[in-house]
Amino acid sequence: MANPNINNTVYPLADSQKPVEKDSTPVNLPANIKPKRTDQFVQYPKPSEIKPEEFVYKKKTGFNSKKAMKTFMSILSLAIISVPLVFFFMKYNPFSKDKTVQKGEVVWWNLGGNETVLNEMIGEYSKKNPEAKIKLIVQSETDYRERLTNSLKDNRGPDIFTIHNSWMPMFLEYLDVVPESIYTLEEYSRIFYSVVSKDMRTSEGVVGIPLEYDALTLFINEEMFSFSGKSAPATWDEFKVIAKDLTIRGANNFILQSGAAMGSTDNVDYWPEILATLMLQNKSNLDSPTGTGSYEAMVVFVEYNKTDKVWDTTLPDSTTAFAEGKVAMFFAPSRVAGEINKLNPNLKYRTIELPQVRRDDPNEPKVSYSTYFVQSVWKKSGDKDLAWDFLKFLSSKESLEKINQNLTGIGDQKKAYPRIEMRDLLINDRVLGSVVALAPISTSWYLADKTNDGVDGINTKINEEYKKTINSIQIGKRGAATENDPLLKALTTSLRKILSSYNI
């Protein structure tokens, strides 16, 4: 039987057996059979040398509708997925460090503001800028700093947000710099208090605009002072005498009325600011408190509870105790007045300037400690120009006055103005006067209470290290500290570790 894979065609005599001609016609051979040339003759393979497997049959495929449709759907699916991705990367480019997020409106996360009053100010701005879209979201204090950090980290904004004056190191990578078209550095320093300019200053510029100012101040119960015939204390020595005199005890030495909320880190609100004030007035270095002045300031604070016993942990927190008429004097920022008014609208109180240590030089400046909030703009916002323009509008003299007028109109507590030129407008105010009186010479640091910075925030970490030291002094029996006191050296080491983690 003939092998179907063998070409049985009989070939004519090869041209090589004839005289070679250039135009000789090639023999039609199968493509996979190569002729072998021996000298001048072409020798073809014998049938037995041809292997059947060398001829591979390949079916010619026609048009397959099912396969074509499958291919088409694959391409279409890829296109559907790719087009949005291309659009996303062109618009947002998640791998770019300089990307901005376009939203078409400014979202404002505000902490501590009155929603009604702030929305009224948005309305005022919109009248002048009808195309501007600004959305206010008044935030809860709960986990505020963590929620804000996570939102910015996930590129979800907001465009404008509230931060404490001590938070700049935690948010530096997210903060946009105030454009010179809004405030030049010279204008900023001239308009706002020097502590604000210092707190908000970075190597690139300033990164926040204040709509208010605040600092630690001394609240006094006017009825207790009037009944006892006491005058407001100007020095810490006078403060201690009054604190002892106005403390009333009952059975079993139980405190019925405290002269001053001092000496404990457990139920004395704003104890970090109080301690910072004492240390700064004693010329201590807060980030390296190794000197004897630092220890002495801590002892002064502790003695009100440990030795003088004008305060103890059986009392409620100091803000509540003051609102309930159980304490004659307590320290807090002026913003706490709003909380006191809600707890006890009938309480008669006012604030006075912080007590000072006695100075040999009467011209030596007083010491005040600031703790306030500012409004900052997200560096990646696609609406930065609008955001900054809106904040410039809010921080104008006219807007700040309007905000306080509206707050007063609804029975809420006014705010101290952050602008130097407006200081005299509040100098005689029963709550804000003491704060603005010392504002020009005030300073600040990271010791701050109730900032809502979270368990891993800079304030909480710093406070915790100081608290350990205060408690050690409170329960221990120690003499005067030396320059190389191991307790203070341990505190300094811990503080430097925390600060270095924020590149401070």
RODO-2510 file (C-alpha; in nm, 4 decimals, decimal comma):
residues 504
     n   res          X          Y          Z
     1     m     0,0000     0,0000     0,0000
     2     a     0,1383     0,3352    -0,0974
     3     n     0,2463     0,5654     0,1772
     4     p     0,0237     0,8745     0,1547
     5     n     0,2981     1,0884     0,3051
     6     i     0,5399     1,0126     0,0237
     7     n     0,5293     1,2269    -0,2836
     8     n     0,5375     0,9751    -0,5722
     9     t     0,5941     1,2348    -0,8391
    10     v     0,8634     1,1296    -1,0853
    11     y     1,1081     1,4112    -1,1242
    12     p     1,2924     1,4800    -1,4514
    13     l     1,6661     1,4741    -1,4804
    14     a     1,8203     1,7335    -1,2542
    15     d     1,9484     2,0479    -1,4179
    16     s     2,2859     1,9927    -1,2559
    17     q     2,3454     1,7043    -1,4980
    18     k     2,3188     1,9536    -1,7763
    19     p     2,5329     2,2557    -1,8298
    20     v     2,4418     2,4997    -1,5549
    21     e     2,2130     2,7797    -1,6660
    22     k     2,1374     3,0835    -1,4578
    23     d     1,7655     3,0774    -1,5344
    24     s     1,7092     2,7152    -1,4488
    25     t     1,3663     2,6479    -1,3059
    26     p     1,3622     2,5102    -0,9506
    27     v     1,2051     2,1775    -0,8822
    28     n     0,8808     2,1836    -0,6864
    29     l     0,9688     1,9917    -0,3683
    30     p     0,7808     1,9619    -0,0461
    31     a     0,8845     2,2432     0,1876
    32     n     1,0365     2,0149     0,4505
    33     i     1,2532     1,8134     0,2092
    34     k     1,5919     1,9621     0,1477
    35     p     1,7947     1,8455    -0,1508
    36     k     2,1484     1,7312    -0,0877
    37     r     2,4149     1,8394    -0,3300
    38     t     2,6955     1,5936    -0,4001
    39     d     2,9639     1,7499    -0,6123
    40     q     2,7654     1,8721    -0,9130
    41     f     2,4643     1,6448    -0,8720
    42     v     2,1506     1,6852    -0,6677
    43     q     2,0690     1,3776    -0,4682
    44     y     1,7165     1,3348    -0,3361
    45     p     1,6275     1,1290    -0,0321
    46     k     1,5040     0,7809    -0,0734
    47     p     1,1461     0,7039     0,0250
    48     s     1,2726     0,5052     0,3228
    49     e     1,4539     0,8118     0,4549
    50     i     1,1400     1,0218     0,4749
    51     k     0,9855     1,0131     0,8216
    52     p     0,6071     1,0385     0,8298
    53     e     0,6121     1,2640     1,1437
    54     e     0,7963     1,5312     0,9497
    55     f     0,4691     1,6140     0,7747
    56     v     0,2481     1,7796     1,0291
    57     y    -0,1043     1,8350     0,9274
    58     k    -0,2556     2,1621     1,0422
    59     k    -0,6171     2,2231     0,9914
    60     k    -0,7014     2,5561     0,8378
    61     t    -0,9395     2,7248     1,0763
    62     g    -1,2261     2,9255     0,9470
    63     f    -1,4228     3,1953     1,1324
    64     n    -1,5290     3,0736     1,4804
    65     s    -1,8140     3,2982     1,5974
    66     k    -1,8092     3,1753     1,9574
    67     k    -1,4370     3,2314     1,9965
    68     a    -1,4560     3,5699     1,8288
    69     m    -1,7363     3,6792     2,0601
    70     k    -1,5369     3,5634     2,3620
    71     t    -1,2352     3,7620     2,2459
    72     f    -1,4491     4,0685     2,1824
    73     m    -1,6043     4,0500     2,5299
    74     s    -1,2602     4,0174     2,6877
    75     i    -1,1402     4,3293     2,5081
    76     l    -1,4587     4,5152     2,6003
    77     s    -1,4256     4,4166     2,9672
    78     l    -1,0655     4,5311     2,9715
    79     a    -1,1660     4,8624     2,8199
    80     i    -1,4435     4,9104     3,0755
    81     i    -1,1953     4,8532     3,3571
    82     s    -0,9090     5,0475     3,2040
    83     v    -1,0868     5,3699     3,1137
    84     p    -1,1901     5,4569     3,4718
    85     l    -0,8445     5,3580     3,5973
    86     v    -0,6754     5,5804     3,3434
    87     f    -0,9083     5,8639     3,4413
    88     f    -0,8372     5,8037     3,8119
    89     f    -0,4604     5,8019     3,7686
    90     m    -0,4700     6,1093     3,5462
    91     k    -0,6793     6,2968     3,8000
    92     y    -0,5526     6,1729     4,1347
    93     n    -0,2254     5,9884     4,0688
    94     p    -0,2029     5,8088     4,4042
    95     f     0,1726     5,7615     4,3622
    96     s     0,2365     6,1329     4,3338
    97     k     0,3400     6,3155     4,6489
    98     d     0,2084     6,6440     4,5148
    99     k    -0,1358     6,5383     4,4054
   100     t    -0,4453     6,7408     4,4858
   101     v    -0,8003     6,6221     4,5294
   102     q    -1,0651     6,8085     4,3327
   103     k    -1,4086     6,8107     4,4929
   104     g    -1,5748     7,1335     4,3867
   105     e    -1,6537     7,2379     4,7448
   106     v    -1,4661     7,3167     5,0645
   107     v    -1,5372     7,0786     5,3532
   108     w    -1,4667     7,2253     5,6968
   109     w    -1,4196     7,0069     6,0040
   110     n    -1,4635     7,2400     6,2996
   111     l    -1,4034     7,1507     6,6626
   112     g    -1,5589     7,3534     6,9418
   113     g    -1,7488     7,6048     6,7313
   114     n    -2,1174     7,6885     6,7391
   115     e    -2,2771     7,5373     6,4290
   116     t    -2,5497     7,7999     6,3979
   117     v    -2,3099     8,0921     6,4226
   118     l    -2,0545     7,9428     6,1847
   119     n    -2,3198     7,8638     5,9246
   120     e    -2,4328     8,2248     5,9468
   121     m    -2,0770     8,3316     5,8642
   122     i    -2,0692     8,0901     5,5699
   123     g    -2,3865     8,2568     5,4492
   124     e    -2,2234     8,5996     5,4775
   125     y    -1,9266     8,4810     5,2735
   126     s    -2,1515     8,3201     5,0114
   127     k    -2,3301     8,6507     4,9556
   128     k    -2,0012     8,7972     4,8376
   129     n    -1,8934     8,4763     4,6651
   130     p    -2,2104     8,3131     4,5244
   131     e    -2,0191     8,0366     4,3455
   132     a    -1,8368     7,9251     4,6595
   133     k    -1,9512     7,5980     4,8162
   134     i    -1,8541     7,5484     5,1805
   135     k    -1,9785     7,2570     5,3884
   136     l    -1,9444     7,2801     5,7667
   137     i    -1,9195     6,9640     5,9764
   138     v    -1,8934     7,0353     6,3499
   139     q    -1,6999     6,7444     6,4964
   140     s    -1,7372     6,5524     6,8197
   141     e    -1,4440     6,5685     7,0606
   142     t    -1,4354     6,1885     7,0778
   143     d    -1,1302     6,0530     6,8932
   144     y    -1,1140     6,3767     6,6949
   145     r    -0,7387     6,3838     6,6358
   146     e    -0,7240     6,0165     6,5308
   147     r    -1,0216     6,0529     6,2960
   148     l    -0,8716     6,3628     6,1401
   149     t    -0,5333     6,1972     6,0933
   150     n    -0,6866     5,8889     5,9325
   151     s    -0,9038     6,0949     5,6991
   152     l    -0,6099     6,3030     5,5778
   153     k    -0,3907     5,9956     5,5476
   154     d    -0,6548     5,8279     5,3290
   155     n    -0,6767     6,1358     5,1035
   156     r    -1,0352     6,2076     5,2102
   157     g    -0,9756     6,5583     5,3380
   158     p    -1,1245     6,7721     5,4863
   159     d    -1,0087     7,0926     5,3206
   160     i    -1,0186     7,3027     5,6390
   161     f    -0,9797     7,1566     5,9875
   162     t    -0,9267     7,2611     6,3484
   163     i    -0,6030     7,1751     6,5278
   164     h    -0,4620     7,2644     6,8681
   165     n    -0,1700     7,5055     6,8712
   166     s     0,0598     7,2246     6,9918
   167     w    -0,0344     6,9790     6,7155
   168     m     0,1732     7,1258     6,4349
   169     p     0,4449     6,8546     6,4602
   170     m     0,1800     6,5804     6,4300
   171     f     0,0197     6,7298     6,1182
   172     l     0,3099     6,9009     5,9447
   173     e     0,3013     6,6776     5,6355
   174     y    -0,0662     6,7636     5,5766
   175     l    -0,0532     7,1402     5,6370
   176     d    -0,0590     7,3922     5,3566
   177     v     0,1279     7,7193     5,3983
   178     v    -0,0706     8,0425     5,4188
   179     p    -0,0231     8,2115     5,0783
   180     e     0,1283     8,5580     5,0776
   181     s    -0,1819     8,6744     4,8930
   182     i    -0,3703     8,6031     5,2168
   183     y    -0,1164     8,7138     5,4795
   184     t     0,2513     8,7858     5,4275
   185     l     0,4792     8,6802     5,7128
   186     e     0,5153     9,0445     5,8106
   187     e     0,1388     9,0964     5,8103
   188     y     0,0779     8,7766     6,0065
   189     s     0,3284     8,8751     6,2766
   190     r     0,1845     9,2245     6,2995
   191     i    -0,1812     9,1148     6,3145
   192     f    -0,1757     8,8146     6,5496
   193     y    -0,0202     8,7672     6,8939
   194     s     0,3469     8,6709     6,8921
   195     v     0,2788     8,3306     7,0503
   196     v     0,0526     8,2460     6,7552
   197     s     0,3182     8,3478     6,5026
   198     k     0,5728     8,1370     6,6876
   199     d     0,3487     7,8315     6,7206
   200     m     0,2367     7,8340     6,3563
   201     r     0,5752     7,9102     6,2004
   202     t     0,7537     7,6421     5,9945
   203     s     1,0552     7,6571     5,7650
   204     e     0,8174     7,7184     5,4741
   205     g     0,5827     7,9694     5,6377
   206     v     0,2852     7,9783     5,8745
   207     v     0,0342     7,6927     5,8620
   208     g    -0,2757     7,8059     6,0467
   209     i    -0,5082     8,1008     6,1006
   210     p    -0,6623     8,1610     6,4461
   211     l    -1,0247     8,2610     6,4847
   212     e    -0,9839     8,2890     6,8623
   213     y    -0,7197     8,3062     7,1314
   214     d    -0,7061     8,1420     7,4720
   215     a    -0,4754     8,0791     7,7650
   216     l    -0,4774     7,9475     8,1185
   217     t    -0,6424     8,1852     8,3639
   218     l    -0,7695     8,1833     8,7221
   219     f    -1,1435     8,1538     8,7874
   220     i    -1,2678     8,2807     9,1245
   221     n    -1,6039     8,2434     9,2970
   222     e    -1,7105     8,6034     9,3575
   223     e    -1,9541     8,5198     9,6376
   224     m    -1,6902     8,3309     9,8378
   225     f    -1,4412     8,6151     9,7981
   226     s    -1,6989     8,8765     9,8852
   227     f    -1,8241     8,6870    10,1925
   228     s    -1,4699     8,6326    10,3234
   229     g    -1,3494     8,9818    10,2367
   230     k    -1,0609     8,8448    10,0337
   231     s    -0,8947     9,0263     9,7467
   232     a    -0,7850     8,8528     9,4296
   233     p    -0,4324     8,7098     9,4669
   234     a    -0,1532     8,8627     9,2584
   235     t     0,1246     8,6265     9,3725
   236     w     0,1506     8,2561     9,4499
   237     d     0,2168     8,3368     9,8150
   238     e    -0,1135     8,5243     9,8355
   239     f    -0,2833     8,2449     9,6430
   240     k    -0,1722     7,9830     9,8976
   241     v    -0,2919     8,1857    10,1949
   242     i    -0,6361     8,2359    10,0412
   243     a    -0,6571     7,8685     9,9387
   244     k    -0,6012     7,7612    10,2989
   245     d    -0,8335     8,0226    10,4468
   246     l    -1,1249     7,9382    10,2166
   247     t    -1,1025     7,5620    10,2688
   248     i    -1,3800     7,4384    10,4974
   249     r    -1,3778     7,0900    10,6484
   250     g    -1,6525     6,8830    10,8025
   251     a    -1,6651     6,5610    11,0017
   252     n    -1,3685     6,3289    10,9606
   253     n    -1,1740     6,6152    10,8009
   254     f    -1,3885     6,5846    10,4889
   255     i    -1,3550     6,8849    10,2549
   256     l    -1,6863     7,0665    10,2244
   257     q    -1,5435     7,3660    10,0434
   258     s    -1,2050     7,3738     9,8749
   259     g    -0,9995     7,6891     9,8630
   260     a    -0,8288     7,5875     9,5369
   261     a    -0,8278     7,2950     9,2969
   262     m    -0,4561     7,2170     9,3047
   263     g    -0,2080     6,9406     9,3733
   264     s    -0,3478     6,6344     9,1938
   265     t    -0,3156     6,4933     8,8437
   266     d    -0,6297     6,2839     8,8896
   267     n    -0,9161     6,5320     8,9248
   268     v    -0,7580     6,8725     8,8634
   269     d    -0,8453     6,9728     8,5100
   270     y    -0,5688     7,1457     8,3129
   271     w    -0,3028     7,0427     8,5625
   272     p    -0,0463     7,0219     8,2761
   273     e    -0,0959     7,3924     8,1974
   274     i    -0,0801     7,4802     8,5683
   275     l     0,2457     7,2902     8,6101
   276     a     0,3917     7,4448     8,2944
   277     t     0,3061     7,7924     8,4266
   278     l     0,4727     7,7244     8,7621
   279     m     0,7834     7,5858     8,5935
   280     l     0,8146     7,8695     8,3417
   281     q     0,7739     8,1278     8,6170
   282     n     1,0505     7,9429     8,7999
   283     k     1,2641     7,9703     8,4834
   284     s     1,2603     7,5976     8,4086
   285     n     1,3186     7,4324     8,0743
   286     l     1,0077     7,2267     7,9978
   287     d     1,1762     6,9889     7,7529
   288     s     1,4793     6,9387     7,9775
   289     p     1,3615     6,9856     8,3377
   290     t     1,6836     6,8818     8,5115
   291     g     1,7415     7,1944     8,7207
   292     t     1,6422     7,2499     9,0817
   293     g     1,3875     7,5094     8,9690
   294     s     1,1901     7,2390     8,7893
   295     y     1,1742     7,0210     9,0980
   296     e     1,0751     7,3133     9,3202
   297     a     0,7873     7,4013     9,0877
   298     m     0,6608     7,0422     9,0981
   299     v     0,6800     7,0400     9,4773
   300     v     0,4805     7,3647     9,4945
   301     f     0,2045     7,2033     9,2901
   302     v     0,1991     6,8811     9,4949
   303     e     0,1957     7,0557     9,8345
   304     y    -0,1582     7,1856     9,7895
   305     n    -0,2768     6,8274     9,8129
   306     k    -0,0021     6,6574    10,0107
   307     t     0,0747     6,9165    10,2788
   308     d    -0,1806     7,1975    10,2717
   309     k    -0,4663     6,9568    10,2005
   310     v    -0,6897     7,2130    10,0316
   311     w    -0,7897     6,9558     9,7693
   312     d    -0,8291     6,5794     9,7512
   313     t    -0,9553     6,3068     9,5215
   314     t    -1,2925     6,2759     9,6973
   315     l    -1,4028     6,5902     9,5149
   316     p    -1,5372     6,5851     9,1587
   317     d    -1,3267     6,7122     8,8717
   318     s    -1,2289     7,0742     8,9254
   319     t    -1,4522     7,2172     8,6505
   320     t    -1,7599     7,0472     8,7933
   321     a    -1,6598     7,1346     9,1507
   322     f    -1,6278     7,5024     9,0601
   323     a    -1,9590     7,5050     8,8732
   324     e    -2,1268     7,3446     9,1755
   325     g    -1,9855     7,6090     9,4105
   326     k    -1,7536     7,3683     9,5934
   327     v    -1,4223     7,5411     9,5215
   328     a    -1,3186     7,9051     9,5487
   329     m    -1,0452     7,9086     9,2826
   330     f    -0,9549     7,6907     8,9883
   331     f    -0,7441     7,7233     8,6743
   332     a    -0,8690     7,6691     8,3191
   333     p    -0,8711     7,8330     7,9753
   334     s    -1,1450     8,0930     7,9278
   335     r    -1,3360     7,8623     7,6906
   336     v    -1,4406     7,6547     7,9927
   337     a    -1,6711     7,9413     8,0909
   338     g    -1,9236     7,8116     7,8396
   339     e    -1,9321     7,4749     8,0160
   340     i    -1,9635     7,6394     8,3567
   341     n    -2,2545     7,8512     8,2360
   342     k    -2,4383     7,5410     8,1199
   343     l    -2,3742     7,3538     8,4448
   344     n    -2,4752     7,6460     8,6648
   345     p    -2,6178     7,9554     8,4908
   346     n    -2,6595     8,1324     8,8272
   347     l    -2,2983     8,1038     8,9429
   348     k    -2,1293     8,4381     9,0036
   349     y    -1,7687     8,4226     8,8974
   350     r    -1,4993     8,6012     8,7026
   351     t    -1,1400     8,5449     8,5996
   352     i    -0,8240     8,7245     8,7108
   353     e    -0,4686     8,7294     8,5810
   354     l    -0,2475     8,4347     8,6684
   355     p    -0,0600     8,4659     8,9986
   356     q     0,3099     8,5378     8,9516
   357     v     0,6185     8,4523     9,1558
   358     r     0,7713     8,7419     9,3446
   359     r     1,0339     8,9188     9,1347
   360     d     1,3311     9,1177     9,2527
   361     d     1,2979     9,3241     8,9384
   362     p     0,9490     9,4777     8,9110
   363     n     1,0039     9,5303     8,5389
   364     e     1,0572     9,1615     8,4714
   365     p     0,7757     9,0425     8,2406
   366     k     0,4941     8,8276     8,3700
   367     v     0,4400     8,4714     8,2486
   368     s     0,1284     8,3373     8,0779
   369     y     0,0636     8,0011     7,9118
   370     s    -0,1411     7,9734     7,5912
   371     t    -0,3656     7,6873     7,4826
   372     y    -0,5858     7,7582     7,1817
   373     f    -0,7035     7,6223     6,8454
   374     v    -0,6459     7,7362     6,4869
   375     q    -0,7854     7,6527     6,1430
   376     s    -0,5531     7,4908     5,8892
   377     v    -0,5838     7,3897     5,5234
   378     w    -0,5038     7,0479     5,3768
   379     k    -0,1999     7,0562     5,1517
   380     k    -0,3639     6,8224     4,8958
   381     s    -0,6918     7,0078     4,8716
   382     g    -0,7965     7,1024     4,5218
   383     d    -0,9733     7,4076     4,6607
   384     k    -0,6926     7,5630     4,8651
   385     d    -0,7373     7,9105     4,7223
   386     l    -1,1028     7,9170     4,8230
   387     a    -1,0250     7,7677     5,1645
   388     w    -0,7631     8,0303     5,2465
   389     d    -0,9776     8,3138     5,1155
   390     f    -1,2630     8,1975     5,3379
   391     l    -1,0343     8,1848     5,6435
   392     k    -0,9060     8,5331     5,5691
   393     f    -1,2674     8,6494     5,5629
   394     l    -1,3406     8,4789     5,8967
   395     s    -1,0271     8,6188     6,0635
   396     s    -1,1023     8,9771     5,9667
   397     k    -1,1878     9,2248     6,2420
   398     e    -1,5432     9,2595     6,1132
   399     s    -1,6079     8,8847     6,1009
   400     l    -1,4625     8,8193     6,4464
   401     e    -1,6826     9,0897     6,5945
   402     k    -1,9817     8,9441     6,4107
   403     i    -1,9082     8,5961     6,5488
   404     n    -1,9008     8,7250     6,9079
   405     q    -2,2177     8,9269     6,8533
   406     n    -2,3943     8,6169     6,7255
   407     l    -2,2629     8,4045     7,0142
   408     t    -2,3902     8,6594     7,2637
   409     g    -2,7224     8,6699     7,0836
   410     i    -2,7828     8,3003     7,1435
   411     g    -2,6496     8,3062     7,5005
   412     d    -2,3171     8,1368     7,4269
   413     q    -1,9740     8,2338     7,5594
   414     k    -1,7740     8,4845     7,3566
   415     k    -1,4184     8,4156     7,2362
   416     a    -1,1033     8,6168     7,2938
   417     y    -0,9890     8,7838     6,9733
   418     p    -0,6560     8,6662     6,8266
   419     r    -0,5840     9,0037     6,6656
   420     i    -0,3599     9,2429     6,8581
   421     e    -0,5598     9,5463     6,7462
   422     m    -0,8745     9,4048     6,9110
   423     r    -0,7210     9,3452     7,2547
   424     d    -0,8626     9,6589     7,4140
   425     l    -1,2153     9,5613     7,3114
   426     l    -1,2117     9,2836     7,5726
   427     i    -0,9656     9,4091     7,8334
   428     n    -1,2472     9,4793     8,0818
   429     d    -1,4478     9,1645     8,0094
   430     r    -1,5146     8,9646     8,3288
   431     v    -1,4031     8,6377     8,1659
   432     l    -1,1790     8,7298     7,8731
   433     g    -1,0075     9,0389     8,0149
   434     s    -0,7483     8,8439     8,2151
   435     v    -0,6592     8,6356     7,9096
   436     v    -0,6017     8,9202     7,6645
   437     a    -0,4202     9,1219     7,9331
   438     l    -0,1298     8,8754     7,9279
   439     a    -0,1623     8,7674     7,5640
   440     p     0,1225     8,9851     7,4308
   441     i     0,3793     8,8106     7,6544
   442     s     0,2325     8,4589     7,6580
   443     t     0,4163     8,1426     7,5610
   444     s     0,3212     7,7791     7,4966
   445     w     0,4480     7,4222     7,4851
   446     y     0,3164     7,0652     7,4574
   447     l     0,1884     7,0311     7,8151
   448     a    -0,1840     7,0664     7,7498
   449     d    -0,4985     6,9014     7,8815
   450     k    -0,8258     6,8151     7,7050
   451     t    -0,6986     6,8721     7,3516
   452     n    -0,8593     6,5465     7,2297
   453     d    -0,5287     6,4319     7,0803
   454     g    -0,5891     6,0631     7,1612
   455     v    -0,3890     5,8029     7,3491
   456     d    -0,0882     5,8322     7,1190
   457     g    -0,0982     6,2101     7,0742
   458     i     0,1890     6,4373     7,1697
   459     n    -0,0008     6,6014     7,4570
   460     t    -0,1053     6,2709     7,6093
   461     k     0,2473     6,1296     7,5878
   462     i     0,4102     6,4377     7,7389
   463     n     0,1448     6,4646     8,0108
   464     e     0,1897     6,1006     8,1056
   465     e     0,5643     6,1378     8,1657
   466     y     0,5149     6,4459     8,3811
   467     k     0,2334     6,2718     8,5670
   468     k     0,4649     5,9836     8,6612
   469     t     0,7145     6,2298     8,8037
   470     i     0,4511     6,4292     8,9942
   471     n     0,3061     6,1132     9,1462
   472     s     0,6529     5,9956     9,2499
   473     i     0,7094     6,3241     9,4311
   474     q     0,3642     6,3060     9,5873
   475     i     0,4058     5,9609     9,7408
   476     g     0,7770     5,9838     9,8183
   477     k     0,9726     6,1377    10,1024
   478     r     1,2368     6,3441     9,9334
   479     g     1,4548     6,6400    10,0124
   480     a     1,5589     6,9155     9,7766
   481     a     1,6549     6,8068     9,4278
   482     t     2,0010     6,8447     9,2830
   483     e     2,1074     6,9271     8,9284
   484     n     2,1605     6,5561     8,8602
   485     d     1,8488     6,4292     9,0328
   486     p     1,7782     6,0801     8,8886
   487     l     1,4013     6,1386     8,8856
   488     l     1,4363     6,4488     8,6698
   489     k     1,7017     6,2871     8,4521
   490     a     1,4639     5,9989     8,3787
   491     l     1,1888     6,2475     8,2928
   492     t     1,4197     6,4398     8,0600
   493     t     1,5263     6,1217     7,8816
   494     s     1,1636     6,0223     7,8230
   495     l     1,0699     6,3702     7,7017
   496     r     1,3550     6,3846     7,4541
   497     k     1,2574     6,0472     7,3141
   498     i     0,8983     6,1637     7,2587
   499     l     0,9994     6,4956     7,1065
   500     s     1,2554     6,3384     6,8738
   501     s     0,9847     6,1066     6,7381
   502     y     0,8150     6,4228     6,6069
   503     n     1,1442     6,5702     6,4805
   504     i     1,1411     6,8335     6,7535
***
